[in-house]
Amino acid sequence: MGYRVVVAGATGNVGREMLNILAEREFPLDDIAVLASSRSTGDEVEYGETGRKLKIRNIEHFDPTGWDMALFAIGSDATKIYAPKFAAAGCTVIDNSSLYRMDPDVPLIVPEVNPEAIDGYKAKNIIANPNCSTAQMVVALKPLHDAATIKRVVVSTYQSVSGAGKVGMDELFEQSRNIFVGDPAEPVKFTKQIAFNVIPHIDVFLDDGSTKEEWKMVVETKKILDPKVKVTATCVRVPVFVGHSEAINIEFENELSAEDAQNILREAPGIMLVDKREDGGYVTPVECVGEYATFISRVREDSTVEHGLALWCVSDNLRKGAALNAVQIAELLGRRHLKKAD
């Protein structure tokens, strides 16, 4: 016996990746429905590499009654309309948008970090998936926090254009091509040229000078990991198609050597430690694409604070930062609560 699962937003980057991962992980399905807006109704999407094709249905006309869970990748505006309808019909929503992340009645889950928090999902029958940059960072922080208690985190992100969707990827491709042939490379999606450039601006600016993306990393880390941890972030868009990178500086309450940290990270769930102090002895975004793990490299002690470490963290933002984490939440929901699969 398996689950009846909905994937909403199945034509987008994250929705397609959700289908790939459900297939790869052989998620126990009795039935699956793929939804999108009316303009995609009748189109087909592939269910991973199984050879099975699924026909898109119109989310406006879909009845969620009798379905177990729905993985949403449709953005905040559409989620605001449809998530309450699905939840009220008894279909648990696992939402990839930012809409419900800071709702106190909605658990914000990274299964390797705070699986027990999912027990509160029944308040609204909705579970939130965190921001892509937050997800990979807290996977790295959790085992270190358990070992030595984190006081403060300073993080600079290097976020790929896929975080801005297909239009972001298209803009990087078009601008790069135009520059090579001498054509204009005017920005459309981004505020400045992204090809051969970096942009220290993701999402809207807030009154204190930070951006909403930076604010998300701060408040989501506190909700998922520990409200006492202080976080400051600088989020930067870089000309990489897929894969987010982060340079993370951590200050602890207790002493933790780089060697001890490496040993802890090597055994931690969801992490792959690749840390050789030699040419190429680290992971870059190109190498993490299509992988499940959060990769950690460049672990070293920071002599500027009493108990400090610095490290490099890389992950496929369409996977652990979005689709994989959503599927892992679905698996966790099944194991802890729904318990329909054998």
Buried (B, 14 or more C-beta within 10 A) or exposed (E): EBBBBBBBBBBBBBBBBBBBBBBBBEBBBEEBBBBBBEEBBEBEBBBBEEEEEBEBBBBEEBEBEEBBBBBBBBBEEBBEEBBBBBBEBEBBBBBBBBBBBBEEEBBBBBBBBBBEBBEBBEEBBBBBBBBBBBBBBBBBBBBBBEBBBBBBBBBBBBBBBBBBBEEBBBBBEBBBEBBEEEEEBEBEBBEEBBBEBBBEBBBEEEEEEBBBBBBBBBBBBBBBBBEEBEBBBBBBBBBBBBBBBBBBBBBBBEEBEBEBBBEBBEEBEBBBBBBEEEEEEBBBBEBBBEBBBBBBBBBBBBEEBEBBBBBBBBBBBBBBBBBBBBBBBBBBBBEEEEEEBE
